[in-house]
């Protein structure tokens, strides 16, 4: 297990700082002043006195070095003249190579080059030494010269000392914080937050939110960052638990606390909230402050404690923690950080700390610990509670506790989490309980239909739950943390834990089956979700008889072996509660709905894959006045009278192969917005289409039949038909006349492989927004400019050789996609006139150059030119594309990039792939201050990476795979504070620059499961106090990149300033670890 770094084995230091200097040069001046500043802040600092050199042994000095965390090396003109100083430096650099130590050089009155190259007076000093140790001393001096430090020349001494002290405090702060066991897993989250704080380089006032569910660690994170950065500020205040304190003590008391913390005025009196606001607005602008407002649940609290940014002095930071994002958003807090759950590794570490007093489980408890951590699902609160509860208990008690948690959750955890539930409005509580009990995992759209069928405002309600961190919506699917789900289900069950028939919602199969088979239902039950049922459908329907208030019934996978001998049902015994508002039964076994079912409250009815042939038996005319959603897809439906559903909004008849007719009396389709007739191959009657005024989507892709009989498709001239989509499969000549589709917004002719020409008739689609052409089309008609609403034009694998100049008149075109148009040799010269173009994609075309006019595309955000093998150059003025964020070039003929590319101030991603003739990059590439990704793949002629890239403070990814002529990286690469990934696979690089040692925290470990013979080694290091790698060993077989003799030198002393994790990919053997 890759976890150690405990407080017991973490090295403790006698001194925080060791000062190395030549006494004759700096003792009475700079060193005295620096020592005084450090001493004033109570930072333990070793500085030898004048007698030390004369009377003490070198061993004692070395011991002091080993017992120091940080080293300050003051290089002066005579530093190298002293063998004592050089021995000291050699020992310092030996310690610097270890994780625990950091060294900082200060160039007092010497030039950096003199130190690195041992020239000038420094070189002259070395010539005076003749012993065998000179070689090692020279290496130590050179190595120190590559570390990040301070150049004193031409600078004020006080200014440099302030910077040094501030840096030392920053480096020492994690040491002090790491003693707090609660901070396990917090450091990467702190680094995320620090990046938004903008300390030291941004003097604005910032309000930053920290959001997340209860118990996830918002307060812990806020406290950790507060302790770490508070020394930057002239005043500070941490106001805890505002939700509860405001109820007990009131807002005036909290306002007074903030003012008292910052101004230390004991006599301060706040008589009212209004008075407190006035005092804060008057006094806070006088100091740069750090304020943390913890657990805020109401905008009024923020209005009283941090009303606006103009209350504060420039450089102030206000950090706010809240469960509800809406509270933050309503107060115009734009930077909101979501706190993520702990990883498995972090969770094991935190649990072990509380359960065993160490960072890994004790022997024999590994499996049980993993079970507990799996139950907690990354929630720190649950991990701490269970760890403390199980501490010191025997193994059989652990097993019993885990078994108990399956049915009886931890009350201490639930009590904390329930605060979020209590704060909800009543209707939102209902939605929360519905999601917790039977909606987790549903598609958002499905959940909305169910909730709206029950009269709930679903969209707003789900948004509220998401903002309060009670649910998450990912890929349009509802999700909920296991402990939150447990909370909701416990709320439903706790009043009658042993009587499920008295629960409002039922979801446990055994309980539901028992209730139905014994006909033991009650009015208490409002919702049931039942899957994989072993009861017969008849017993299920009989058992529903007593559930008079059932509003939601979701059934699926009912045992249908019963139908072998029981195909007919007694209509009288079939029963659905009349209170039902939403009924879903996949595979419903009956030919129609029961006669006893009035369905006058039914809003949603879903019977997919059912045996139903018609809604009601012959002669019945029950009008479903409230029905809005009807899904009979894959059913045996033959005919449907839509006059029975006057308020229908969505109708899904997908793959109803037996459907022949839709009866639609006048006025019956006024609210229909969705109709799916995919696969209804026997359907012929389109008379109903005349009534589809507000139709939102008409999907009729079975064009083997429909296109051939399109003459039968009724024409209409209504202007309020907003969306009509055609997808054509067997069209051979040209699209049909569209005078009945002037409002069409999407025309996809991509599957029309036999289409040879595009009729001008499509240009009558005045509101067409998307047009996709594919296949054998040889040209785009000149009158394409008639499509004035066109926003996206895609030409895929066509035979076109040129685009008409009229395309430049498409004033609303945002996306032009040309893919595999291999005969296309040029673009229109005036393409720059397409003023709204945001994305231009050219993939596998025959173009040789880009028109200069594209530099006029002020809104272009993405330019992708890939596999255009004949492209030789990029326009000289490409830097004028002010909004460009992504530039991707793949062409073997590009030799250079224009210098103007460095003017792309908003560029975030620059990818150059297989630019095999590219020999160099612009020297000022570092001016791309927003660049986050620099990817240079297979640029085999490229020799150097410009030093200026070290100015890219936001660069996260630097990829150089297969750039085999690149032999070194810029020496100041360590200044890339945000760097996360460095890929030097198959390059000529044999060593990494020393400055990477300033990126403290980097650990290198082989990828899990890798063997010693792999040729590509990947190393990932989480920047977290709790994570470590016990082994740095990694061997590699001969490289497949024609560099088998090379070796990559990596150091254990990698360190990262603002690094969350870094990935280094190399193909070379690792040495000198």
Secondary structure, DSSP 8 states (H G I E B T S, - for coil): --B---TTTS---SEEEEEE--HHHHIIIIIHHHHHHHHHTT--EE---TTHHHHS-HHHHHHHHHTEEEEEEEE-TTGGG-HHHHHHHHHHHHHHTSTT-EEEEEESSS-HHHHHHT-HHHHHHHTT--STTHHHHHHHHHHHHTS--EE-TTS-HHHHHHHHHHHHHHHHHHHHHHT-GGGTTTHHHHHHHHHHH-TTT--S-EEEEEE--TTSSHHHHHHHHHHHHGGGSSEEEEE--HHHHHHHT-HHHHHHHHHHHHH--TT----SHHHHHHHHHHHGGGS-EEEEE-S---HHHHHHH---GGGS-TT-EEEEEES-HHHHHHTT--EEEE-----HHHHHHHHHHHHHSSSS--TT-HHHHHHHHHHHTT-HHHHHHHHHHHTT--HHHHHHHHHHHTTS--HHHHHHHHHHHHTS-HHHHHHHHHIIIIITT-BHHHHHHHHHHTT--HHHHHHHHHHTTS-EEETTEEE--HHHHHHHHHHHHGGGTT-GGG-SEE--HHHHHHHHHTT---TT--EEEEEEEEEEHHHHHHHGGG-TT--EEEEEEEE-GGGGT-----TTT----TT-SEEEETT--SSS--TT---TT--EEE-TT---SSSS-TT-----TT--EEE-TTS---EEEGGG-TT--EEE-TT-TT--EEE--TTTTTT--EEE-TT-TT----GGGGG-TT--EEE---HHHHTTTGGGS-----TT----EEE-SS--S-----TT-TT--EEEETT-TT-----GGGGG-TT--EEEEESS-----GGGGG-TT--EEEEES---S---GGGGG-TT--EEEEES-TT-----TTGGG-TT--EEEEES----B--GGGGG-TT--EEEEES-TT--B--TTGGG-TT--EEEEE-TT-----GGGGG-TT--EEEEES-TT-----TTGGG-TT--EEEEES-TT-----GGGGG-TT--EEE-TT-TT-----TTGGG-TT--EEE-TTSS--B--GGGGGSBT----B-TT--TT-SSEEEEEE--TTB--S---------SSS-TT-EEE--TT-B-SS-SEEEEEE-SEEE--
